Amino acid sequence: MWQLRVDGASNQKGAGADVVIITPDGTLLEQAIRLGFPTSNNEAEYEALLAGLRLAKELAIKKLAIYSDSQLITNQASGEYMAKHPRMILYLDKVQELLKAFPTFTIQQVPRAENAHADALASLGSALDTQFRRSIPVEHLDRPSIEEIEPIDAMQIDEDPSWQGPIIDYLMNRNLPTEKSEARKVQQKAARYYMHGNKLIRRSYFGPHLTCIKYSQTLEVLWKIHNDECDNFSGGISLT
């Protein structure tokens, strides 16, 4: 069974949430989230759970074991406690709606010591430690999930056009940045790429040519890898 471990934190440095998904073969998929709005600890815990459920739904997971060190959140989500505060009611409604996507699931409170990995990443999300951001993706959520105008299936992620955009624009339209130094950089980089339809392909002289994907497409790729849709002698972890 897939595992989802979540944790939220709110302190003087800010608020953050963490999602750790563990695949049946033990591979960790990690995400730290910076909450860009004032929030209580309980709300941060709910944001972590919602983000994790959205990611699990995106990965088409059907059997899910959910773990959190928050007694309030786990008991409200499992129906043991009633939500009384208006905002907690809204958060609980969001959770219950997302849980419908999973035919089989369990929700369990665990001691903070057993949830240490998620707790550390939640603190990372609130502190935005630049040293660790290089290796662990930290995303930004600019408003509470309960204030969304329309429901969404996954947390919105801003695409980063910084490297693909100018190369594609040059290869397809021969457009270059107005600054000469930037234009030269784009031309030099573009020499290593070509377009195949609407896909950007990186040339390789010692192996297969590589298709460049956007960050939002990585979830689909990970899902295919962990569901054995990619025959690969190096193994799923290496491919990831």
Short mmCIF file of the C-alpha atoms (twelve columns), coordinates in Angstrom:
data_MODEL
# 
_entry.id   MODEL 
# 
loop_
_atom_site.group_PDB 
_atom_site.id 
_atom_site.type_symbol 
_atom_site.label_atom_id 
_atom_site.label_alt_id 
_atom_site.label_comp_id 
_atom_site.label_asym_id 
_atom_site.label_seq_id 
_atom_site.Cartn_x 
_atom_site.Cartn_y 
_atom_site.Cartn_z 
_atom_site.pdbx_PDB_model_num 
ATOM 1   C CA . MET A 1   0.000   0.000  0.000   1 
ATOM 2   C CA . TRP A 2   1.180   3.531  -0.751  1 
ATOM 3   C CA . GLN A 3   1.916   5.729  2.278   1 
ATOM 4   C CA . LEU A 4   1.222   9.443  2.684   1 
ATOM 5   C CA . ARG A 5   2.957   11.228 5.567   1 
ATOM 6   C CA . VAL A 6   2.070   14.867 6.122   1 
ATOM 7   C CA . ASP A 7   2.929   17.593 8.592   1 
ATOM 8   C CA . GLY A 8   2.293   21.313 8.937   1 
ATOM 9   C CA . ALA A 9   4.081   23.977 10.956  1 
ATOM 10  C CA . SER A 10  3.427   27.610 11.797  1 
ATOM 11  C CA . ASN A 11  5.894   29.761 13.723  1 
ATOM 12  C CA . GLN A 12  7.525   33.191 13.751  1 
ATOM 13  C CA . LYS A 13  9.501   32.364 10.590  1 
ATOM 14  C CA . GLY A 14  6.335   31.613 8.658   1 
ATOM 15  C CA . ALA A 15  4.167   28.615 7.862   1 
ATOM 16  C CA . GLY A 16  4.953   25.480 5.899   1 
ATOM 17  C CA . ALA A 17  3.605   22.068 5.027   1 
ATOM 18  C CA . ASP A 18  5.207   18.848 3.928   1 
ATOM 19  C CA . VAL A 19  4.165   15.883 1.861   1 
ATOM 20  C CA . VAL A 20  6.091   12.607 1.795   1 
ATOM 21  C CA . ILE A 21  4.678   9.846  -0.400  1 
ATOM 22  C CA . ILE A 22  6.282   6.419  -0.048  1 
ATOM 23  C CA . THR A 23  5.708   4.005  -2.914  1 
ATOM 24  C CA . PRO A 24  5.149   0.271  -2.310  1 
ATOM 25  C CA . ASP A 25  8.803   -0.351 -3.235  1 
ATOM 26  C CA . GLY A 26  10.039  2.210  -0.682  1 
ATOM 27  C CA . THR A 27  10.805  5.141  -2.992  1 
ATOM 28  C CA . LEU A 28  10.258  8.578  -1.408  1 
ATOM 29  C CA . LEU A 29  8.528   11.434 -3.254  1 
ATOM 30  C CA . GLU A 30  8.997   14.617 -1.232  1 
ATOM 31  C CA . GLN A 31  7.503   18.088 -1.409  1 
ATOM 32  C CA . ALA A 32  7.897   21.048 0.956   1 
ATOM 33  C CA . ILE A 33  5.336   23.839 0.681   1 
ATOM 34  C CA . ARG A 34  5.631   27.459 1.759   1 
ATOM 35  C CA . LEU A 35  2.307   28.877 2.961   1 
ATOM 36  C CA . GLY A 36  2.244   32.537 1.988   1 
ATOM 37  C CA . PHE A 37  -0.556  33.573 4.325   1 
ATOM 38  C CA . PRO A 38  -1.153  33.794 8.111   1 
ATOM 39  C CA . THR A 39  -2.263  30.446 9.478   1 
ATOM 40  C CA . SER A 40  -2.602  28.501 12.701  1 
ATOM 41  C CA . ASN A 41  -0.854  25.194 13.341  1 
ATOM 42  C CA . ASN A 42  -4.088  23.278 12.787  1 
ATOM 43  C CA . GLU A 43  -4.708  25.027 9.471   1 
ATOM 44  C CA . ALA A 44  -1.130  24.296 8.385   1 
ATOM 45  C CA . GLU A 45  -1.721  20.624 9.238   1 
ATOM 46  C CA . TYR A 46  -4.860  20.630 7.098   1 
ATOM 47  C CA . GLU A 47  -3.016  22.307 4.216   1 
ATOM 48  C CA . ALA A 48  -0.401  19.550 4.384   1 
ATOM 49  C CA . LEU A 49  -3.082  16.854 4.273   1 
ATOM 50  C CA . LEU A 50  -4.895  18.512 1.360   1 
ATOM 51  C CA . ALA A 51  -1.677  18.921 -0.621  1 
ATOM 52  C CA . GLY A 52  -0.813  15.272 -0.024  1 
ATOM 53  C CA . LEU A 53  -4.252  14.048 -1.069  1 
ATOM 54  C CA . ARG A 54  -4.120  16.140 -4.236  1 
ATOM 55  C CA . LEU A 55  -0.758  14.677 -5.138  1 
ATOM 56  C CA . ALA A 56  -1.915  11.129 -4.387  1 
ATOM 57  C CA . LYS A 57  -5.001  11.671 -6.540  1 
ATOM 58  C CA . GLU A 58  -2.830  12.995 -9.365  1 
ATOM 59  C CA . LEU A 59  -0.751  9.819  -9.148  1 
ATOM 60  C CA . ALA A 60  -3.950  7.736  -9.444  1 
ATOM 61  C CA . ILE A 61  -3.235  5.932  -6.170  1 
ATOM 62  C CA . LYS A 62  -6.092  3.648  -5.110  1 
ATOM 63  C CA . LYS A 63  -4.875  2.230  -1.786  1 
ATOM 64  C CA . LEU A 64  -3.443  4.789  0.617   1 
ATOM 65  C CA . ALA A 65  -2.308  4.748  4.257   1 
ATOM 66  C CA . ILE A 66  -2.287  8.307  5.639   1 
ATOM 67  C CA . TYR A 67  -0.159  9.301  8.639   1 
ATOM 68  C CA . SER A 68  -0.048  12.582 10.574  1 
ATOM 69  C CA . ASP A 69  1.135   13.513 14.054  1 
ATOM 70  C CA . SER A 70  -1.866  15.830 14.537  1 
ATOM 71  C CA . GLN A 71  -4.480  14.216 16.783  1 
ATOM 72  C CA . LEU A 72  -7.073  16.833 15.856  1 
ATOM 73  C CA . ILE A 73  -6.683  16.430 12.098  1 
ATOM 74  C CA . THR A 74  -6.602  12.625 12.067  1 
ATOM 75  C CA . ASN A 75  -9.612  12.327 14.385  1 
ATOM 76  C CA . GLN A 76  -11.657 14.883 12.466  1 
ATOM 77  C CA . ALA A 77  -10.796 13.300 9.112   1 
ATOM 78  C CA . SER A 78  -11.669 9.811  10.390  1 
ATOM 79  C CA . GLY A 79  -14.952 11.005 11.916  1 
ATOM 80  C CA . GLU A 80  -13.935 10.525 15.570  1 
ATOM 81  C CA . TYR A 81  -14.107 14.276 16.289  1 
ATOM 82  C CA . MET A 82  -16.559 16.861 15.005  1 
ATOM 83  C CA . ALA A 83  -15.228 20.094 13.515  1 
ATOM 84  C CA . LYS A 84  -16.786 23.113 15.251  1 
ATOM 85  C CA . HIS A 85  -14.759 26.127 14.144  1 
ATOM 86  C CA . PRO A 86  -16.064 27.494 10.807  1 
ATOM 87  C CA . ARG A 87  -12.657 27.286 9.124   1 
ATOM 88  C CA . MET A 88  -12.061 23.754 10.413  1 
ATOM 89  C CA . ILE A 89  -15.437 22.738 8.966   1 
ATOM 90  C CA . LEU A 90  -14.419 24.112 5.565   1 
ATOM 91  C CA . TYR A 91  -11.072 22.300 5.703   1 
ATOM 92  C CA . LEU A 92  -12.733 19.041 6.738   1 
ATOM 93  C CA . ASP A 93  -15.209 19.320 3.853   1 
ATOM 94  C CA . LYS A 94  -12.274 19.673 1.433   1 
ATOM 95  C CA . VAL A 95  -10.554 16.606 2.888   1 
ATOM 96  C CA . GLN A 96  -13.688 14.468 2.763   1 
ATOM 97  C CA . GLU A 97  -14.272 15.424 -0.861  1 
ATOM 98  C CA . LEU A 98  -10.731 14.408 -1.856  1 
ATOM 99  C CA . LEU A 99  -10.914 11.139 0.104   1 
ATOM 100 C CA . LYS A 100 -13.671 9.993  -2.261  1 
ATOM 101 C CA . ALA A 101 -10.945 9.450  -4.885  1 
ATOM 102 C CA . PHE A 102 -9.446  6.568  -2.873  1 
ATOM 103 C CA . PRO A 103 -11.407 3.290  -2.751  1 
ATOM 104 C CA . THR A 104 -9.224  2.062  0.119   1 
ATOM 105 C CA . PHE A 105 -7.574  4.319  2.695   1 
ATOM 106 C CA . THR A 106 -6.676  4.506  6.374   1 
ATOM 107 C CA . ILE A 107 -5.907  7.548  8.530   1 
ATOM 108 C CA . GLN A 108 -3.697  7.142  11.582  1 
ATOM 109 C CA . GLN A 109 -2.060  9.433  14.103  1 
ATOM 110 C CA . VAL A 110 1.611   8.695  14.719  1 
ATOM 111 C CA . PRO A 111 4.014   10.127 17.320  1 
ATOM 112 C CA . ARG A 112 6.050   13.083 16.084  1 
ATOM 113 C CA . ALA A 113 9.204   10.964 16.346  1 
ATOM 114 C CA . GLU A 114 7.790   8.543  13.763  1 
ATOM 115 C CA . ASN A 115 6.865   11.471 11.520  1 
ATOM 116 C CA . ALA A 116 10.258  13.159 11.834  1 
ATOM 117 C CA . HIS A 117 10.988  13.281 8.100   1 
ATOM 118 C CA . ALA A 118 7.724   15.068 7.343   1 
ATOM 119 C CA . ASP A 119 8.191   17.371 10.342  1 
ATOM 120 C CA . ALA A 120 11.643  18.411 9.128   1 
ATOM 121 C CA . LEU A 121 10.377  19.232 5.642   1 
ATOM 122 C CA . ALA A 122 7.435   21.206 7.027   1 
ATOM 123 C CA . SER A 123 9.941   23.307 8.974   1 
ATOM 124 C CA . LEU A 124 11.918  23.682 5.746   1 
ATOM 125 C CA . GLY A 125 8.824   24.977 3.992   1 
ATOM 126 C CA . SER A 126 8.255   27.605 6.677   1 
ATOM 127 C CA . ALA A 127 11.888  28.700 6.907   1 
ATOM 128 C CA . LEU A 128 12.694  28.540 3.176   1 
ATOM 129 C CA . ASP A 129 16.254  27.436 3.902   1 
ATOM 130 C CA . THR A 130 18.101  28.232 0.669   1 
ATOM 131 C CA . GLN A 131 20.713  25.529 1.234   1 
ATOM 132 C CA . PHE A 132 18.152  22.714 1.117   1 
ATOM 133 C CA . ARG A 133 15.992  24.225 -1.609  1 
ATOM 134 C CA . ARG A 134 18.630  23.092 -4.108  1 
ATOM 135 C CA . SER A 135 17.801  19.426 -3.477  1 
ATOM 136 C CA . ILE A 136 14.182  19.462 -2.231  1 
ATOM 137 C CA . PRO A 137 11.529  21.335 -4.251  1 
ATOM 138 C CA . VAL A 138 9.772   24.033 -2.228  1 
ATOM 139 C CA . GLU A 139 6.501   25.249 -3.713  1 
ATOM 140 C CA . HIS A 140 4.475   28.328 -2.752  1 
ATOM 141 C CA . LEU A 141 0.777   28.385 -1.903  1 
ATOM 142 C CA . ASP A 142 -0.407  31.985 -1.821  1 
ATOM 143 C CA . ARG A 143 -3.889  31.507 -0.341  1 
ATOM 144 C CA . PRO A 144 -5.713  28.995 1.850   1 
ATOM 145 C CA . SER A 145 -7.216  26.010 0.055   1 
ATOM 146 C CA . ILE A 146 -10.626 26.798 1.539   1 
ATOM 147 C CA . GLU A 147 -10.605 30.175 -0.236  1 
ATOM 148 C CA . GLU A 148 -10.208 28.737 -3.724  1 
ATOM 149 C CA . ILE A 149 -12.740 30.194 -6.117  1 
ATOM 150 C CA . GLU A 150 -13.040 26.896 -7.979  1 
ATOM 151 C CA . PRO A 151 -11.924 23.418 -6.888  1 
ATOM 152 C CA . ILE A 152 -8.720  22.186 -8.476  1 
ATOM 153 C CA . ASP A 153 -7.333  18.674 -8.750  1 
ATOM 154 C CA . ALA A 154 -3.776  19.592 -7.844  1 
ATOM 155 C CA . MET A 155 -1.897  22.433 -6.252  1 
ATOM 156 C CA . GLN A 156 -1.115  24.983 -8.946  1 
ATOM 157 C CA . ILE A 157 2.560   25.224 -9.822  1 
ATOM 158 C CA . ASP A 158 4.018   28.129 -11.755 1 
ATOM 159 C CA . GLU A 159 5.877   26.982 -14.812 1 
ATOM 160 C CA . ASP A 160 9.462   28.173 -15.025 1 
ATOM 161 C CA . PRO A 161 10.032  29.549 -18.542 1 
ATOM 162 C CA . SER A 162 13.597  30.628 -17.775 1 
ATOM 163 C CA . TRP A 163 15.401  28.059 -19.925 1 
ATOM 164 C CA . GLN A 164 12.956  26.305 -22.254 1 
ATOM 165 C CA . GLY A 165 10.981  29.355 -23.380 1 
ATOM 166 C CA . PRO A 166 13.756  31.364 -25.085 1 
ATOM 167 C CA . ILE A 167 15.206  28.241 -26.747 1 
ATOM 168 C CA . ILE A 168 11.841  27.168 -28.157 1 
ATOM 169 C CA . ASP A 169 11.103  30.717 -29.315 1 
ATOM 170 C CA . TYR A 170 14.436  30.858 -31.130 1 
ATOM 171 C CA . LEU A 171 14.150  27.420 -32.748 1 
ATOM 172 C CA . MET A 172 10.568  27.977 -33.918 1 
ATOM 173 C CA . ASN A 173 10.464  31.710 -34.648 1 
ATOM 174 C CA . ARG A 174 14.123  32.786 -34.714 1 
ATOM 175 C CA . ASN A 175 13.386  35.315 -31.983 1 
ATOM 176 C CA . LEU A 176 16.222  36.328 -29.661 1 
ATOM 177 C CA . PRO A 177 16.481  38.477 -26.522 1 
ATOM 178 C CA . THR A 178 17.301  42.112 -27.259 1 
ATOM 179 C CA . GLU A 179 20.394  42.045 -25.033 1 
ATOM 180 C CA . LYS A 180 23.342  40.777 -27.084 1 
ATOM 181 C CA . SER A 181 24.938  38.685 -24.339 1 
ATOM 182 C CA . GLU A 182 21.645  36.918 -23.613 1 
ATOM 183 C CA . ALA A 183 21.058  36.396 -27.325 1 
ATOM 184 C CA . ARG A 184 24.452  34.676 -27.651 1 
ATOM 185 C CA . LYS A 185 23.680  32.408 -24.704 1 
ATOM 186 C CA . VAL A 186 20.373  31.362 -26.255 1 
ATOM 187 C CA . GLN A 187 22.034  30.628 -29.607 1 
ATOM 188 C CA . GLN A 188 24.760  28.573 -27.935 1 
ATOM 189 C CA . LYS A 189 22.252  26.562 -25.904 1 
ATOM 190 C CA . ALA A 190 19.899  26.110 -28.859 1 
ATOM 191 C CA . ALA A 191 22.639  24.333 -30.805 1 
ATOM 192 C CA . ARG A 192 22.185  21.373 -28.430 1 
ATOM 193 C CA . TYR A 193 18.434  21.143 -29.064 1 
ATOM 194 C CA . TYR A 194 15.901  20.728 -31.852 1 
ATOM 195 C CA . MET A 195 12.121  20.730 -32.137 1 
ATOM 196 C CA . HIS A 196 10.137  17.590 -32.947 1 
ATOM 197 C CA . GLY A 197 6.586   18.821 -33.447 1 
ATOM 198 C CA . ASN A 198 5.923   20.867 -30.322 1 
ATOM 199 C CA . LYS A 199 8.469   18.978 -28.200 1 
ATOM 200 C CA . LEU A 200 11.915  20.266 -27.299 1 
ATOM 201 C CA . ILE A 201 14.537  17.534 -27.782 1 
ATOM 202 C CA . ARG A 202 18.115  17.599 -26.466 1 
ATOM 203 C CA . ARG A 203 20.720  16.102 -28.766 1 
ATOM 204 C CA . SER A 204 22.960  13.347 -27.433 1 
ATOM 205 C CA . TYR A 205 26.005  11.901 -29.134 1 
ATOM 206 C CA . PHE A 206 26.465  8.956  -26.779 1 
ATOM 207 C CA . GLY A 207 22.897  7.866  -26.078 1 
ATOM 208 C CA . PRO A 208 19.242  8.457  -26.934 1 
ATOM 209 C CA . HIS A 209 18.020  11.980 -27.562 1 
ATOM 210 C CA . LEU A 210 16.133  13.365 -24.565 1 
ATOM 211 C CA . THR A 211 12.653  14.889 -24.510 1 
ATOM 212 C CA . CYS A 212 12.448  17.966 -22.264 1 
ATOM 213 C CA . ILE A 213 9.358   18.111 -20.051 1 
ATOM 214 C CA . LYS A 214 7.790   20.805 -17.912 1 
ATOM 215 C CA . TYR A 215 7.760   20.535 -14.130 1 
ATOM 216 C CA . SER A 216 4.002   19.906 -14.109 1 
ATOM 217 C CA . GLN A 217 4.540   16.802 -16.276 1 
ATOM 218 C CA . THR A 218 6.876   15.120 -13.792 1 
ATOM 219 C CA . LEU A 219 3.956   13.672 -11.803 1 
ATOM 220 C CA . GLU A 220 2.745   11.776 -14.868 1 
ATOM 221 C CA . VAL A 221 6.263   10.482 -15.568 1 
ATOM 222 C CA . LEU A 222 6.706   9.341  -11.952 1 
ATOM 223 C CA . TRP A 223 3.336   7.599  -12.039 1 
ATOM 224 C CA . LYS A 224 4.286   5.678  -15.183 1 
ATOM 225 C CA . ILE A 225 7.660   4.681  -13.719 1 
ATOM 226 C CA . HIS A 226 6.205   3.392  -10.459 1 
ATOM 227 C CA . ASN A 227 3.423   1.548  -12.276 1 
ATOM 228 C CA . ASP A 228 5.922   -0.348 -14.460 1 
ATOM 229 C CA . GLU A 229 4.920   1.358  -17.700 1 
ATOM 230 C CA . CYS A 230 8.557   2.126  -18.524 1 
ATOM 231 C CA . ASP A 231 10.720  -0.873 -19.408 1 
ATOM 232 C CA . ASN A 232 14.148  0.236  -18.336 1 
ATOM 233 C CA . PHE A 233 17.206  -1.859 -17.539 1 
ATOM 234 C CA . SER A 234 18.560  0.747  -15.129 1 
ATOM 235 C CA . GLY A 235 15.458  0.431  -12.896 1 
ATOM 236 C CA . GLY A 236 12.820  2.913  -11.869 1 
ATOM 237 C CA . ILE A 237 14.871  4.680  -9.213  1 
ATOM 238 C CA . SER A 238 17.744  5.374  -11.612 1 
ATOM 239 C CA . LEU A 239 15.336  6.587  -14.272 1 
ATOM 240 C CA . THR A 240 13.672  8.900  -11.777 1 
# 
